[in-house]
Amino acid sequence: MDSPGDDGSLTPLAGGKLLAEISTSIVAILREHYGRGPMKAKTYALDDIVVVVMRGSGFTALEQTIMDSGQPTRVVAMREEFQAVMADLYRETIERLTGRKVVAFLSQAHVEPDITVEMFFVDGPLPGFGAVEVIDPE
């Protein structure tokens, strides 16, 4: 998503506005396709990595039933399968918002506490989000 510049042209989002829009967009995708979203979402960017951490998604009735039967790992597996199905939409969203191509996407779900992490590696550094790279350390 871009914002209008002083001359009326569109400029890419950056800084906190970019991070907030990524969080909002990923949560919106979850709410639309999963039926619920997290209570909290926070996005981090560092150089060429974007990480979205979501907490407190709650469990659907189906997930809670499975958990109550003593099989929380099945809930994690279901959530991971869902994230794999959503991967293309997530990638497209990150690419649209950052202007960078996603070269790798990793997703991890955890039950207690209820945390999901979506990690995107993009094809170059995001402006304003740096890192120090060590090559062949001695």
Secondary structure, 3 states (H helix, E strand, C coil): CEEECCCCCEEECCHHHHHHHHHHHHHHHHHHHHCCCCCEEEEEEECCEEEEEEECCCCCHHHHHHHHCCCHHHHHHHHHHHHHHHHHHHHHHHHHHHCCCEEEEEEEEECCCCEEEEEEEECCCCCCCCCCCCCCCC
